[in-house]
């Protein structure tokens, strides 16, 4: 079976990182990334292109040309506004946009339209067309087309609300919900069956992105809300909604989105790869979900990537306290070694190891065949004596790095730097 040529756009968004990790090694997918700004997306996607912003008059033409050049079949949009923009255009470009129904993307992009669609449901918060209708303070004011808590203001009085309204573009006035907040990751298949409903907590949020999350039980009230949304919107693929508890603990809807959530990594950790499910659904396959209930927590952090302008053929690697630490292979360093192998680099092990290097490699379960050459220095020779440029050198010992740097003029790195260099 040929791989599905799949584009992620914009590929520098946080949700794009989740899709890249979820699909990057899939045998079903050939993954591409596009972005309208120079960001870390180009490090995450081997097949990458810059395209204009969707507000640019040239966007449609240039984007269509890129789709044709790459032969794209499936697109993941990672921003709600981009998803809404692409939805009515995807058909004319002969591609399928994941969860790209034009009506659904328009309604879910605007809280006012979402609230109007579900008005009267017991799980809807009170919302007011203007301040004169407010019955109880405080109230929450937020942008109609905002996301992730951006631009949200709590107003305790009419005066505070007026000041906030002056700062907001297309504001929505809602009931204040003081309780716990949940995100519920969902998946609807090509038959419109709701095949997955996965609530999770939002315990530490940075810039609207959940950094700490626990799975939450999917009780009947949450399942009911998910089914109601699924019944009234045309959905296909991953989507999510957010809930918050009111003063008596009843779940109320905050917003719905037609895209994959950034925090859906929790679902993938439990065995539910929503991105891959979207690809399988594109192939009209019947889906089954096998979620492991033993997953208890996902913690996220900022990941750093370094870039340096230097081409090399060979990597020279120290052994003791570099490839092995505390009597075992260093997993971080070994990942780096296999990444170099994948890149087609020549690997040379350079060591002053006191024992038999090959015997120690076997004891550490490191294959000798990883290395194109093993140089065992026994008579105090400088490590620079065996290095041929262009190359890089990795060693935990500063005097060794200093000696190589001075005599060879090549990049030298300590062990802590390698995870930054070749993600």
Secondary structure, DSSP 8 states (H G I E B T S, - for coil): ---EEEEEESTTSHHHHHHHHHHTT-TTEEEEEEESS-STHHHH-SSEEE---TTSTTHHHHHHHHHHHHT--EEEE-SHHHHHHHHTTTGGGT-EETT--HHHHHHHH-HHHHHHHTTT-TTB--EESSGGG--SS-EEEEETT--TTTT-EEESSHHHHHHHHHH-SSEEEEE---S-EEEEEEEE-TT--EEEEEEEE--EEETTEEEEE-B----HHHHHHHHHHHHHS---EEEEEEEEE-TTS-EEEEEEESS--GGGHHHHHTT--HHHHHHHHHTT--------TT---EE-------------SEEEE--BTTTEETTEE-HHHHHHHHHHHHTT-EEEEEE--SS-HHHHHHHTT--GGG-SEEEE--S---GGGG--SSEEEE-S-HHHHHHHHHHH--EEE-GGGHHHH--
